[in-house]
Amino acid sequence: MKTMKTSNPKKWLALALGLFLIGTGSIFAQSHSYSTDDSMIALEGYSPVSYIEQGKAQMGKKAFKTTYDGITYYFVNPEQQKQFQSNPKKYQPQYGGWCAYAVSLGGKFRPNPKSFRVVDGKLYLFTVNLEGDFVKAWEKEGKDKHIAQADQNWKSMGKFKTF
């Protein structure tokens, strides 16, 4: 049996999206726009304030949590919690926390909370995959181009849930 290998993240993503679309009949069932599991915990428990203010992914603590727009956010300390509460939109990840590269190509893939970039004070998350580094592809192909395309795509795809 011959296996297919692709080292191009865009090709891998297109292939994965195609296979997913073929394999599911109700892909467009309406659901929430956030990349979370049933726990409705944002960023798998990482603090959104740490990304923006410190440029690093730090696991939050259950003792310092806030729910905003139906999603629970964890923070490293009470100061971060207060920062978020004073301006939650500033700290929310772009595209509901879905992979920014995938959204720019028209898909939704769950990100790895440790794979991110902060651009102009906004948090962008990325899928980590053995086939390629989505952050590097996003930057190499032009992050401004991908941000513009993802912003446009998100307007119509935000209410749909895919994986």
N, C-alpha and C positions, 0 to 999 in steps of 0.2 A: 504494500500500500504506500503510495506516495504522499508525503505531507507537504503542505503549503507553508512557506515561510515568508514573512514580510517584515522588513525592518522599518518601514515607513509608517509612522503613527496614523497618518491620514488614510492610507490604504487599509490599515488594520481596523480603524474606526468605521470606515465605509463597509467593509466586509462584515464586521460585527453587527452594524445597524441593519444591513441587508438580511443577514441570517435571522436576526431577531424579528424583523418585520414579517418574514416568511413563516416563522414559527409561532406567531401569536395572532389570534383573531381579533382580540379586543384591546389592542395596544392603546387606543385613544380613550379609554375609560377615564372620566374626569376624576381628578384627585387633587391633593394639595400640591403646591408648587415647590415645596421644600424637599431637599435631599435629606431625608431622615428615615429611620426605621419606625416601627410601631411605637417606640418610646417617645417619639416627637422631641428628641434631644438634638439640638443643633450641633454641628461640627464634631459629632461623636464625643462631646464633653469638653472639647478644647475651648479656651477662652477667646472670644472674638476680639476683645480689647488687646490681648497680647499680640495678636497678629498685626494690628494697626499701629499700636503705640510702641511695641518693642521689636517688631519684625521677626517674631518667632512664635512657633506653635507651643503653647503651654497648656497642659491638662488643667481644667478647672476643678473646683471642689464642690461637692453637693451642698456644703454649708453655705455657699455663696451662689445662689441661683435666682434667676428671674425668668418669668414667662412673658413673652411678647408675641403678639399675633398668633397665639396658639402653640408656639415653639418655646421650649425651655433652653436657656443658655446658662452655662456654668462659667464661673470666674475664679481667678487665682486668689483674690482677696476682696474685702468689702469695698475698697477704693475703686477697683475695676467694676464691680457691680454698680456702684453709684455713677461711674462714668457712662456705662451703657444705659442705665435708666434715664440719664439726662438727655441722651441723644441716640436712641437705639438704631435709627436708620444709618447713622454714620458707621456702625460696626457690623451691620448685617452683611453676610457675604453676597457677592453679585450672583445673579441667576439662581436664587434660592439655595445656593451652596452646591449646585451641580458643577461638573467639570466645565470650566470656561472654554477650553478648546473644543470639546464635544458640542457645546451649545453653539459655538461659532460655525460648526459644520451641520447644525440642525438636529443634534441628538442630545440625549441626557444620559450621562454616565456618572455613577457615584464616585466621588473623589476620595483621595487619601488626604486626611486633614493635615498631614505633614508636608504635602506638596502644594505650595501656594506661592503667590506673588502679591505684593501690595503695589498698586499703581495709582498715583494721584489720590492716595488716601482710601482706595477701595480694595477690598479683599477678593482675590480670584483664586479658586481652588482647581486642582487638576487630578485626573486619574493617573495612577502609576500602573504601568503595564510592562510585562516582560518584553513585549514587542517594540516598545519605544518609550521615550521620555516626552510626554505631552507638553511639559513646560518648555523644553528646548525647541520643539517643533513650533510652538506658539510664538516664541521669541524670534526664532530664525525666519519664519514666514512673515513676521511683522505683527507685534502685539496690538498696535493701533488698528491695523486692518481687522484682526480677529475680534477685538473689542467692539468695533463698529458693527461687524457682521453679527456678533452674538447679541448686541443690544437690539438690533433689528429682528433677529430670530426670536428673541425672548418675548417680544410683544405678542406673538401669536402662539408660542408654545408653552408659556408659563403655566397655563392651567392644565396641561396634560402631563401624565406621569409615564415615564419609561425607565428602563434600567440600563 
